[in-house]
Amino acid sequence: MKFTELTVKEYDNFVQNPSLESHYFQTKENIGTREADGFEVVLLGIKDTDNRVVVASLFSKIPTMGSYVYYSNRGPVMDYSDLGLVEFYLRELEKYLRQHQCLYVKIDPYWIYQIYDKDVNPLPDSTKNDAIVNLFKSHGYHHHGFTTKYDTSSQVRWMGVLDLKDETPASLKKQFDSQRKRNINKAINYGVKVRFLGEDELDKFLKLYRETEERAGFVSKTDEYFKNFIEHYGDKVLIPLAYIDLDEYITSLQESLNDKEGRRDQMMAKENKSDKQLKKISELDKQIEHDQKELLKASELRQTDGSVLDLAAGVYFANAYEVNYFSGGSSEKYNQYMGPYMMHWYMINYCFEHGYDRYNFYGLSGDFTEDSEDYGVYRFKRGFNVQIEELIGDFYKPIQKVKYWIFNTLNNIRQKVKK
């Protein structure tokens, strides 16, 4: 085997293998986003004796103190269960970095440490992957730890994932909790639709995202941040918008109301009504009253807000391995129409239609207690019966040790001054 720089074609051919647990940050499209951010990119890998690529990694070179921090975001891409391959890679990577002005290297592999059910109980066939963590440590890498909180300096370490293999939309939906099923059905009954936004419609997503950001108080991502991804990822970025056409909804509601009123009138016209018939009339009266209120509410909303309401939108990345939910937003004013539920249900069905075995709701903090900062997020994803995947975490290794000590000391001083 040999360690080598890869061409973009060699790199792309390898990471597009759907059997590899690859992340969207390790696709060729991310080369453009990193270069647009002002960083050099180098593609490093290993070829076997038949000249086939068996490891590939996208590294950003971040200028620091006259050297570079080499960062492989969610890489390298390889079979981490082959510990001999991992060891060879780490050994050869260090040789390369010593020859290419590396201050320190940081990697956060997209590899699972342990898998749990929705209630955070380890799955029966899942064991802690300590072997790979210990292997990194044996090569001088520092482990950032088994974190259970969000950290702006690290990628999320916990994810909620739907395994779609051997499932159908119907069988999967049966596994959702009652609230998820009820809200999806509500959205369907309201006639909520989903369409993909074009690049020139990003403002629709951003409006919903900013509203949610203000409501939830989470850390902001700039407009340029999203635009950079959309420009370079092309059709690997999906931006679904859940919306309702009130004209269509009102027409449908009026037709349903007319039908119920007609059936009620027919029942009322009969003499000597049985208790069963009277019960049906009473039930219809309740349904008619509900529909009348809904009709009035929708008609008033159409007058004030227009006929088409944008309910929820999200940014997704699709690679060979999975469809990954990246970020989203929704309108609190229109939450009765269950836009986020329809968006996720639509995208889950998109996975079935396009042959994906994984629907990744993505980030969780790892703190699953009721007073955690993202308990509501966990509760939402838990309702879909996700499996919770814990990744092995971040690793970093100083290459120029004296210079790294100086860098780290100065950085610690700056942090103290800020406080």
C-alpha positions in Angstrom: 0.0 0.0 0.0 1.1 3.6 -0.5 0.1 6.9 0.9 -0.5 9.5 -1.8 -2.2 12.7 -2.8 -5.3 11.9 -4.9 -6.8 13.6 -7.9 -10.4 14.9 -7.6 -11.6 12.1 -9.9 -9.9 9.4 -7.8 -11.2 10.9 -4.7 -14.8 11.3 -5.9 -14.9 7.8 -7.4 -14.0 6.4 -3.9 -16.3 8.4 -1.6 -19.3 7.9 -3.9 -19.4 4.2 -2.9 -22.7 3.9 -1.0 -21.3 1.2 1.3 -18.9 3.6 2.8 -20.0 5.6 5.9 -19.2 8.9 4.2 -20.3 12.4 5.3 -21.3 15.3 3.0 -18.3 17.3 4.2 -16.1 14.6 2.6 -17.6 15.0 -0.9 -15.8 16.7 -3.8 -18.3 19.5 -3.6 -16.9 20.6 -0.3 -13.6 21.5 -2.0 -15.3 24.5 -3.5 -16.9 25.7 -0.2 -13.6 25.4 1.6 -11.7 27.3 -1.1 -14.4 29.9 -1.1 -13.7 30.3 2.6 -10.1 31.0 1.7 -8.5 27.7 2.6 -6.3 25.4 0.5 -7.5 21.8 0.1 -5.5 18.7 -0.2 -6.9 15.2 -1.0 -4.9 12.5 0.8 -5.4 8.7 0.6 -4.1 5.2 0.4 -3.9 3.0 -2.7 -3.5 -0.8 -2.4 -1.2 -2.9 -4.5 -3.7 -2.9 -7.4 -3.6 0.9 -7.4 -7.2 1.0 -6.0 -8.1 3.8 -3.5 -8.9 2.3 -0.1 -8.7 5.5 2.0 -9.6 9.1 1.0 -9.6 12.3 3.1 -10.3 15.9 2.3 -8.1 18.2 4.4 -8.5 22.0 4.7 -5.2 23.7 5.3 -5.8 26.6 7.7 -2.9 29.1 7.9 -1.7 29.4 11.6 1.6 30.9 12.9 3.5 30.4 9.6 2.3 26.8 9.4 -1.0 25.0 8.7 -3.6 23.3 10.8 -4.7 20.3 8.7 -8.4 19.6 9.4 -10.3 16.7 7.9 -13.9 17.5 8.7 -15.8 14.2 9.2 -12.9 12.3 7.6 -11.0 10.3 6.6 -13.3 8.0 4.7 -12.3 4.4 5.2 -13.3 1.1 6.8 -12.3 1.8 10.4 -13.0 -1.8 11.4 -9.8 -2.6 9.6 -7.5 -1.5 12.4 -4.4 -2.4 10.3 -5.5 -0.1 7.6 -6.2 2.7 10.1 -2.8 2.2 11.7 -1.0 2.4 8.4 -2.9 5.5 7.4 -2.1 7.3 10.7 1.6 6.4 10.5 1.9 7.6 6.9 -0.2 10.7 7.4 2.2 11.9 10.1 5.2 11.4 7.8 3.4 13.5 5.1 2.4 16.3 7.6 5.9 16.6 8.9 7.0 17.4 5.4 4.2 19.9 4.7 4.4 22.6 7.4 1.7 21.1 9.6 1.4 22.7 13.1 -1.2 20.2 14.2 -3.8 17.9 12.7 -7.5 17.6 13.6 -9.8 14.9 12.4 -13.4 13.9 13.5 -14.1 10.6 11.8 -17.7 9.8 10.7 -17.5 6.5 12.6 -19.8 5.1 15.2 -18.7 4.6 18.8 -22.1 3.0 19.9 -25.7 2.8 18.7 -28.8 3.1 21.0 -32.5 2.9 20.7 -34.7 6.0 21.0 -34.6 5.8 24.8 -30.8 5.7 24.8 -30.5 2.0 25.6 -27.6 0.3 23.8 -28.8 -1.9 21.0 -28.2 -5.6 21.7 -25.6 -6.1 19.0 -23.9 -2.7 19.6 -20.7 -2.5 21.7 -18.5 0.5 22.5 -15.9 0.9 19.8 -13.0 1.5 22.2 -10.5 -0.2 19.9 -10.4 2.6 17.4 -10.3 5.3 20.1 -7.3 3.6 21.8 -5.6 3.2 18.4 -5.7 6.9 17.8 -4.4 7.6 21.3 -1.5 5.1 20.7 -0.4 7.2 17.8 -0.2 10.3 20.0 -3.7 11.8 19.2 -5.6 13.6 21.9 -9.3 12.7 22.2 -11.6 15.6 22.7 -13.7 13.4 24.9 -17.1 11.7 25.0 -18.9 15.0 25.0 -22.5 15.5 25.9 -23.1 19.1 24.9 -22.9 21.3 21.8 -19.5 22.8 21.2 -18.9 25.5 18.5 -15.3 24.1 18.0 -16.5 20.6 17.2 -19.0 18.8 15.0 -22.0 17.2 16.7 -21.1 13.8 18.3 -24.7 12.4 18.6 -27.3 11.9 15.8 -30.8 10.7 15.4 -31.1 8.3 12.4 -33.9 6.4 10.7 -32.7 3.0 9.3 -34.9 2.5 6.3 -33.5 -0.8 5.1 -36.2 -3.5 4.8 -38.9 -0.9 5.6 -41.7 0.8 3.6 -43.3 4.2 4.3 -46.3 2.4 5.9 -44.2 0.0 8.1 -42.0 2.9 9.2 -44.9 5.2 10.0 -46.4 2.5 12.3 -43.3 2.9 14.5 -43.8 6.6 15.1 -45.4 7.7 18.3 -49.1 8.8 18.3 -48.2 12.5 18.2 -46.0 12.1 15.1 -48.6 10.0 13.3 -51.4 12.4 14.2 -49.5 15.5 13.2 -48.5 14.0 9.8 -52.1 13.0 9.2 -53.2 16.6 10.1 -50.8 18.1 7.6 -52.1 15.7 4.9 -55.7 16.6 5.7 -54.9 20.3 5.6 -53.5 19.7 2.1 -50.0 20.8 3.0 -47.7 20.4 0.1 -43.9 20.3 -0.3 -41.7 21.5 -3.2 -38.0 22.0 -3.6 -36.8 25.6 -3.7 -34.5 26.8 -6.5 -31.3 28.7 -5.8 -33.0 32.0 -6.5 -35.6 31.2 -3.8 -33.2 30.9 -0.9 -34.8 33.9 0.8 -37.9 31.8 1.6 -35.8 29.4 3.6 -33.8 32.2 5.2 -37.0 34.0 6.4 -38.2 30.9 8.2 -34.7 30.1 9.5 -34.3 33.6 10.9 -37.7 33.5 12.6 -36.8 30.2 14.3 -33.4 31.4 15.2 -34.9 34.4 17.0 -37.5 32.3 18.7 -35.1 29.6 19.9 -32.0 31.8 20.4 -29.5 29.5 18.7 -26.2 30.5 17.2 -26.6 32.3 13.8 -25.3 31.1 10.5 -24.9 33.9 8.0 -26.7 34.1 4.6 -23.4 33.7 2.9 -22.8 30.5 4.8 -25.8 28.9 3.2 -25.2 30.5 -0.2 -21.7 29.1 -0.3 -23.0 25.5 0.2 -25.8 25.9 -2.3 -23.5 27.4 -4.9 -20.9 24.6 -4.7 -23.0 21.5 -3.8 -25.5 21.9 -6.7 -28.0 19.2 -6.8 -26.6 17.5 -3.7 -28.3 20.3 -1.7 -32.1 19.9 -1.3 -34.2 22.7 0.1 -37.8 21.5 0.7 -40.5 24.0 1.4 -43.7 22.9 3.1 -46.6 25.3 2.2 -50.4 25.4 2.1 -52.5 26.9 -0.7 -55.5 28.4 1.2 -57.5 28.6 -2.0 -57.3 24.9 -2.5 -57.8 24.2 1.2 -60.9 26.4 1.5 -62.4 24.8 -1.6 -61.8 21.3 -0.2 -63.1 22.3 3.2 -66.2 23.8 1.7 -66.9 20.7 -0.3 -66.5 18.5 2.8 -68.8 20.9 4.7 -71.4 20.7 2.0 -71.3 16.9 2.1 -71.7 16.7 5.9 -74.5 19.2 5.9 -76.3 17.2 3.1 -75.9 14.0 5.1 -77.2 15.7 8.3 -80.2 17.1 6.5 -81.1 13.7 5.1 -80.9 12.1 8.6 -82.9 14.9 10.1 -85.7 14.4 7.5 -86.3 10.9 8.7 -89.0 10.3 11.3 -88.7 8.1 14.3 -84.9 8.4 14.5 -83.1 5.7 16.5 -80.6 6.4 19.2 -77.9 5.3 16.8 -79.1 7.8 14.2 -79.3 10.6 16.7 -75.8 9.9 17.8 -74.6 10.1 14.2 -76.4 13.5 13.8 -74.8 14.8 17.0 -71.4 13.7 15.7 -72.0 15.4 12.4 -73.1 18.6 14.1 -69.7 18.7 15.9 -67.8 18.1 12.6 -69.9 20.8 10.9 -69.2 23.3 13.6 -65.5 22.4 13.5 -65.4 22.8 9.7 -67.2 26.1 9.9 -64.7 27.5 12.3 -61.8 26.3 10.2 -63.4 27.8 7.1 -63.8 31.2 8.8 -60.2 31.1 10.1 -58.7 30.1 6.8 -60.8 32.7 4.9 -59.6 35.5 7.3 -56.0 34.3 7.0 -56.2 34.4 3.3 -57.4 38.0 3.4 -54.6 39.1 5.7 -51.6 36.9 4.6 -52.4 35.8 1.1 -53.4 32.5 -0.5 -50.1 30.7 -0.2 -48.4 30.4 3.3 -44.8 29.2 3.7 -44.8 26.9 6.7 -41.4 25.3 7.1 -38.2 24.8 5.1 -35.0 22.9 5.5 -31.5 22.4 4.0 -30.6 18.8 3.3 -27.4 17.2 1.9 -27.7 14.0 -0.2 -24.6 11.9 -0.9 -24.2 8.2 -1.8 -24.6 7.1 1.9 -27.6 9.1 3.2 -29.9 12.1 3.2 -28.9 14.4 6.0 -31.0 17.1 7.6 -28.7 20.1 8.1 -30.8 23.0 9.2 -34.4 24.3 9.2 -36.9 26.8 10.2 -40.7 27.1 10.6 -43.4 29.7 11.1 -44.9 29.8 14.6 -47.9 31.7 13.3 -48.9 28.8 11.1 -47.9 25.9 13.3 -51.4 24.5 13.3 -50.8 23.3 9.8 -47.9 21.0 10.9 -45.4 22.2 8.2 -42.3 20.6 9.8 -43.9 17.2 10.1 -45.0 17.3 6.5 -41.5 18.4 5.4 -39.8 15.5 7.2 -42.5 13.0 6.0 -42.0 14.1 2.5 -38.2 13.8 2.7 -38.4 10.4 4.3 -40.5 9.3 1.3 -37.9 10.9 -0.9 -35.4 8.5 0.6 -37.5 5.5 -0.2 -38.1 6.7 -3.8 -34.4 7.3 -4.5 -33.0 4.2 -2.8 -31.5 5.7 0.4 -31.3 3.4 3.4 -30.7 6.2 5.9 -32.6 9.4 6.9 -30.4 11.4 9.2 -32.2 13.9 11.5 -28.6 14.7 12.6 -27.5 16.6 15.7 -28.3 15.9 19.3 -26.3 17.2 22.3 -25.9 13.9 24.0 -27.6 15.2 27.2 -31.0 13.5 27.1 -32.3 14.7 30.5 -35.4 16.9 30.6 -33.5 20.0 31.6 -31.0 19.7 28.8 -30.6 22.6 26.3 -32.1 20.6 23.4 -34.5 18.2 25.1 -37.3 19.5 22.8 -35.2 18.5 19.8 -34.5 15.1 21.2 -38.2 14.6 22.1 -39.2 15.5 18.5 -36.7 13.1 16.9 -37.5 10.4 19.5 -41.1 10.4 18.4 -40.0 9.2 15.0 -38.4 6.1 16.6 -34.9 7.1 15.6 -31.8 5.1 16.6 -29.3 7.3 18.3 -25.8 7.0 17.0 -22.8 8.2 19.1 -19.7 9.0 17.0 -16.2 8.5 18.2 -15.5 12.2 18.5 -12.6 14.6 17.7 -8.9 13.8 17.7 -6.0 16.2 17.3 -2.2 15.7 17.3 0.6 18.3 17.5 3.1 17.8 14.7 5.4 20.8 15.6 5.3 20.3 19.3 7.2 23.4 20.5 5.4 25.7 18.2 2.1 24.1 19.1 2.9 24.7 22.8 3.4 28.4 22.1 0.3 28.5 20.0 -1.8 26.8 22.7 -0.4 29.0 25.5 -1.2 32.2 23.5 -4.6 30.9 22.7 -5.3 30.2 26.4 -4.2 33.7 27.4 -6.5 35.2 24.8 -9.4 33.2 26.2 -8.7 34.4 29.7 -8.6 38.0 28.5 -11.9 37.6 26.9 -13.5 36.4 30.1 
